[in-house]
Amino acid sequence: MAQLVDGISRTFNEFLLLPNRTSVDCTPATVDLRAPLVRHVAGEPSAIELRTPFTSAIMQAVSSPELAIALAREGGLGFLHHNRPVEDQVADIRAVKNFKAGFVFSDTNVRPTDTLGHLWELMERTGHTTAAVTDDGTASGRLLGLVTSRDFHPQRHDAAALVSTRMVPIDKVPHSGDDIALSTANARLWEERLDCLPTVDESGRLRHLVFRSDYTDNKRFPTQLVDDGKRLRVGAGVNTHDYRDRIPALVEAGVDALAFDSSDGFSDWQAEALTWAKKHYPEVPVGGGNVVDAEAFTFLADAGADFIKVGVGGGSICITRDQKGIGRGQASAVLDVAAARDAYRDNTGQYVPICSDGGLVHDYHVALALAMGADFVMMGRYFARFDQAPGAKVPTRDGFVKEYWGEGSSRARNWQRYGQGGRGLQFEEGVDGYVPYAGDLHEGLATTIAKIKATMVSCGAADLRAFKDTARLTLVSEQSFQESHATVMVRETAGLD
């Protein structure tokens, strides 16, 4: 007969945190939300640390390049989905990596003999308004000048005219050697009233562009997540079918972290794929999952996973539990896997971060997941509500909504994620619907972060490690739930002076 696991499968809704003593120096302003993303020696820092413990779900309806950029600016990490041709995912990775940086590799380049029509099409395609003019039209060619959208207009100037007729030649373009420090470059931008400062090597070949707008972004987004080259970090989802072709292309494009995307990661296929990835690309972090118990965590950690996602069937758009009868309440899964992670650390000296993926209905659920041991969270519905998500914004009688569909829905048909046999979905494990529109990610996430910091202060924790170590939980009865949800008649004030 089947083994009956001890305990009830519980959700975040069934728990509350008890307040702890708060010291005078524990305030929202001093709370540190940094979290380890990847495996590291216990007691030492992670090679990649999230500045805020949020990642976006590997979903078509969630993780666009625009959302990945917005989330990285807030200190989190977007994982771009894989349910498409490799070249399309690679293009999105490059779009994020090239979006901004201290030193930018130019992706909008022309020759002086190219036409203004070609230049305009290129600017439209890349979304950038400054183009480097090089001898061979590449990002590493000899720099001959710059041309920007202020130098010509497609309706005023002949599209057949040459770039050379409107470009600013190099002898009139302030530029620098490639050994300049970023602080010095930023100082020149302001002192010389420049929008862009190119850097060139000893042969005059273009190396980077430094933009004033990037300096402004650094001030506006002080917690942004960047690599050593000051480029925004971005992750990518991969599957266990075409990873031998997909991973090399993503690594070449500059991806910062990979995550195997499976509704059930406790499989030999995923262990095999993890082993291959870590053998061929040991320097690239690769996550595994999803799992719901200690045995599955240890299995993937032993296979080389650098972080492990926790959760099966708990997503708002997911119907795996209804269709297949597998899964576990998210709170129970996180508590069990967190204990296994700590035991693995004690036994091996290796700390493998875990990610709570799914079951996060309210903002305070994020705080509960972190208190229960999750190092960071992955969210789909939450991010699908924002402007930067790819779903269409649709007007309704009750206000705007955003399209949101699951990877197991007929719309997405992400058969690689679900082990149903064959190359296609035999039945749905997700639905297609809408979520309330929530505006800009920057504003929405700021509110959520403010709530989490306030919760941590009430629990007397100034960082996530202390939060995990000292948090106290209590189960919620139906009566205690009703106690805090008593009905209140709201006074009508319309028309009153």
N, C-alpha and C positions, 0 to 999 in steps of 0.2 A: 504494500500500500504506500501511498505518497507520504513523505515526511512532512509533518506539521511544524513549521518554524514557530518558536516561542514569540509571544508578543503580538500585539495588534498592529496592523498596517496603518500608521498615523500620518496625518497631513499637518501642514503648518498652522491651519486654522484651529487645531486642538491645543495649541500652546500659547503661553504668555511668558514674558520675562519678568522676573522680580527685580525691583530696583536695588542697587547696591549703594554703599556710601560713596558720595562724590566729593573729591578733594577740590580745594580752591583753584588748583592749576589745571583741572580737567574741565575744559570748556569746548564748545563747538569749534572755536578758532584753533585749538591746539590738537584736535583729534586728527590722527594720521591714518588714512585709508589705504596706504600702500599694501600690496599683496603679492606674494610670489606667484609667478605664472608657471615656471618650469622646475623640474627636478633639480635638486642641489644637495650638497653635503649638509647634514643637519648642523645648525649653528652658524652656517655661512650664508651670505646673501644669494638669492636666485639670480641667474644670468639676465633674466628679464623680470622686472617688477612692474606690475600694473600700478598706476598712480591712484586709480579708483577701481574697485573690484567688480567691474562690469565688462562682459563680453556679449556680442550679439550672436543670435542663433544662426546656424548654417542653413539659411532658408532663402528661397527666391523672393519672398514677400518682405524680407527684413534687410538683409545685408547687401545693400548697394555700395558702390564706391563712395557716394555722397555720405551715406550713413557711417561707413568705416572712417572717413575723414573726420566727420563731426565727433564721433566717439573717441578717436585717438586724440583729438584736441582736448577732450575732457579727461584724458588719462586712462581710458579703457581701450579695448581691442575688438575690432570687427573681424569676423570670419566670413569671407566671401564664399558663396555656395558653389558646388561642383556639378550640379545637374545641367551641364551644357558642354559644348566643345572646349577642349583645353585652351585653345587660343583666345577664346572669349574671357575665360577666367584669368588668364595671364594678362590680358589687356587691362582688366580691372585692377589687378595687383599693381601694375605699372602706373596706372592713373593715380592710385593712392600714394605710392612711393614718390612720384614726381610732383605731387600737388604743392608741397611746400617743404622748405628745409632752410637751414642756414646757408648751405652751398647747394644750389640746384643744378642738376644735370639738365641742360636745355633739351626739351622735346619738341620745340617749334623752331626749325632750322631751314633756311633756304639759301640758294645761290644767288648772286647778283643778277644772273641771267634768267632767273625764274620770273614769271609774270606776277603782277599784283593780284590777278584773279586766283592763281595758284596759292599765293600767300594768304589771301582771305579765306579760301577753303580750308587751308591748314589751321588757321587760327580758329575757325568755327569748329573744326574737329577736335582740337586739343583744349579749347576753352581758354587759351592764353593769348594775351594781347601784345606780348613782346617776342620778337623773333630774332634769333642770331643769324647774321649773314656770314656764311663761311665759304671758303673756296670750293668745297665739295658738297655743301649742303648737309653736312653731318654735325653732330654735337661735339666732335673732336677735331673738326677741320680748322684751318687757319682763319682766325677771326678778321673779317673785313669791315664789319660795322654792325649796327643794330637798326631795326625798323619796328615801329610800334603802331598801334591803331590810331595814334595821334598824327602819324606821318602821312596817312592816306585815308581815303574814304571810298568804298566800293561804288557809291553812286556819283561821286564827284570826279574820280580819276579813272582813266581808261584801264579796264581789266587786262588789256593786252600789253600795257606798258611794263617795262622791266623794273624789278626791285631796285636796281641800281639808281633809278631816277628819283626814288623817294627815301632811300636809306640814309642814315647818318654814318659817314665813313669813320673808320677806326681812329683816324687822327683827330677827330672831333668828339670821340666817345671816351669819357674818363674810364680807365680800367686799371687793373692791378695785376701783379704777379701772383702765382698760385700759392705762394708761401704766406699770404696775408692771414692774420688771425681774424676770426669772425667779429670780435669786438671792434677791431680796427676798421673792418669793412663797414660795420654798422655805423661807426662814427663818421666815416667818409660820406655815407649816404645822407646823413643829416647835415653835416657841415657844408657839403657841396651841393645840397638840395637835389640829390639824384633819386630817381626811382629804381634804377638798376645799375649794379656795378659788376661788369664781367671780370673774370680772372683768367689769365692766359699763362701758358708755360714759357720757357725760354725761347721756344721756336715760334711763339705767337699763336699757338693752337689753343682753342677754347677749352677751358677746364670746367668752370662753373659760372653761374649767375647768382648774385646776391641781391635780394629785393627788399625795398623799404617796407612793403606790405607784410613780409615775413617778420620783420622786427615788431611791427604793430601786433601781429598775431601772438608773438611770444609774450607780450605784455598782457594781452587780453586772456590768453589761455596758459597760465603759468604751470599747470599740471599736465600739459600735453605729453603723450607717450611717443618718444622719438628714439631712433637708433643712434649709433656713434657718429653718423654723418648728418645728424639733425633732421633726418627724414622721418615722417610719420610711420609708425609701425602698423602692420596689417597682417592678419592671418588668413588662412584658406582651408576650406574643408576638402577632404579627399575621400575616396571610397576604396573598397577592397577589390575592385574589378580592374580599373585601368591605372592604378597608382604607379606602375613602372614607367608609364609614359607621362602621367600628369605631374608627378613630384619633381622630376628633373626640370621641366619647363617652369614650374612655379618657383623653384629655387633660383634658377637663372634670372627670373624676373625680380627677385629680391624679397620674396616672402619671408616674414619674420618667424612665423610659427604655423604648423600644420595640425589638423585634427581629423582623425578618422571619424567619419560620420555614419553611425549605424544605430538603428533603434535598439539593437541588442548586440553589444560588443563582446560578450562572453563567448568567443568562438575561436576555433583554430585559424580561421581565415584572417581574423584581425591580428592575432598573435604573429602569424606568418608575415603579414604586411608590415607590422611594426618592426619586426626583426630585420626585414629587408631595408626599410627606411633608415634605421639606425646604423646599419652596416654601410650603406652607400652614402648617407648624408648625416654623419654623427654630430655635426655642428648645428643642425637645424632641429629645433624642438618639435616633437611630434606627440600629440595627445591621443588618447584612446577613449573608448566608451561606446555606448552608455552601459552602466552597470548599476546594480541596486544592492549588492551585498559584499561582504568581506572577501569571500572566495574569489569572486570575479575581479575585485580590485587587485588582489595579490597576483592573480593570473596575468593581468595586463601589465602590472608593474614589473613583474619578472620578465615579460616580453620586451621591456624597454620603454614603455610609455613615459613621457615626461610630465604629463598631467592626465587626470582621468575624470571624465564627465559622469555625473551621477544622475540617474532618473530615467524611468521607462514608463511611458503612458501618462505622465502628469501634465503635459503641455495642454494649454487651453484649446488648441486646434487639433489635438491628437485623439484618436479613438482606438488606439492599439489595445487598451484594456477591454473595451467593448467587443472588439473583433476577435481577439486572440486569447483574452483572459490572462494576460501576463502583465507584470508590473509590481509596483509597491508604492505605498504612500510615501511622498517625498521626504517628509520629516524622518520617518523610520529609516529610509535608505541613506540619507545624509549622516544620521547618527551612527549607523552601522559601519559605513564606509570610512567615516572619519576615525573611528576607533581602529579600524584595520590599517589606515594610513599611519597612525601614531605607532602601532605595533610594528609596522614595517620599518619605520624610522628607527625604533629602538633595536630591531634585529639586524638591520643592514647599515645604519648610519646615513641612509638616503631618505630625503624628504620629498615625497611625490604629491604635489598639490592636487586638490580635488575641486571640481566645479559643480555646483548645484544647477542642474539644467531642467527646468520645468516646475510646475506647481507653485509658482510665485504670483499669486493673484493680487496681493496688496503690497504697498511699499514696505510695510513692517515685516512682511514675509522674508524680504531680503535680509533684514537685520537678524531674524530668527535663523535663517540658513547659515549666516556667518557665525552666529553664536554657537550653533550646533556643530561647527567644525569645517564648513565649506571655506575654501580660501578665496573663491570668487564665484560669481554667478553668471549664467548664460540665459539670455531672455529673448523671446520672440515677440509675443503679443505686445509687450511693453514698448519695444522699439518700433514695431510696425505702425504705431499710432502717429509717429512724427513726420514732419515734412520731408525729411531726408530718406525715409523708407520708399521703396519703389512702387508700392501699391497706389492705385488711383485714389484721389480725394473726391468723394461723391457727396453731393448735397441730398439731404433727406428732410422730411417735415420737422424732425426733431433736432436738426443740426447736421454738421458734416461728419462723415465717417471715412475710414480708409479701408481699402480692400486688404484682406488677410487670408491666406490659404496655406494649408499644411503641405509638407513635402509628400505625404502619403495620400493626398487628394488626387482626384482624376485630373485636375488642372495642372498639378506639378508632375505627377507620374514619376517620382524619383524612385524607380524600382531598385536602384543600387543600394538604397538605404535599408530596404526591407527584405528579409529572407523568405520570399514566397515561392521561389523556384522559377526559373526561366528569366527571360529578358523583358519584363513588363510586370505591371501590377495585376494580380489576380482578383484582388478586392481592395477597397480603400482602407487606409489607416489614418486618414486625416480628412478634414472637411474644408470647405471653401466658404468664407463669410466676410464679415466686416467688424472693425473695432472702432470705438469713438476716436475722432480726430483730436490730437493733443498739441498741435502747433510745432514749435521748434524744439529740437532735441536739447539744445543748450539750456533753455529755460526749464523744460520738464525734468531733465536729469538733475539740475541744480536743486530743485525742490525735493526730489527723492534723496539726494545726498544730505540735504539739510535734516531731513527726518531721521536718517540713519545716524548721523552725528549726534542728534539730540537723544536718540535711544541709547547710544553708547555712553553719553555723559550721565544719563540716569542710572546706567549700570556701572558707573565709575571706571570706565575703560577708555584710555586715551589712544589706544591702537588696537588693531584687529587681533594680535596675539593675546593681549590682555583680555580682550572681549571673550575669546574662546576659553581662556583659562579660568575666568572668574564668573562667567554668566551663570545664572540660576534660572531654571525653567519650571513652570508649573502647568499641569494639564488643565484644560478648560472644560467645565461641565456645561450642559445645555442651559442650566439655570444661570450660571455666571456669565454665559454669553448673552442671555436675555437681559441680565442686569445692566449691561453697558449699551443695550440697544432699545431702551424704553422709547415708546412713541411720544413724540412731542409735537403739538400743534403749532405750526409756524404762523406768526402773526402777519397778516396782510398789511403792508405799509404803502402800497401803491396809492397815489392820489393824496397822501397826507402832506400837509405843509411842514 
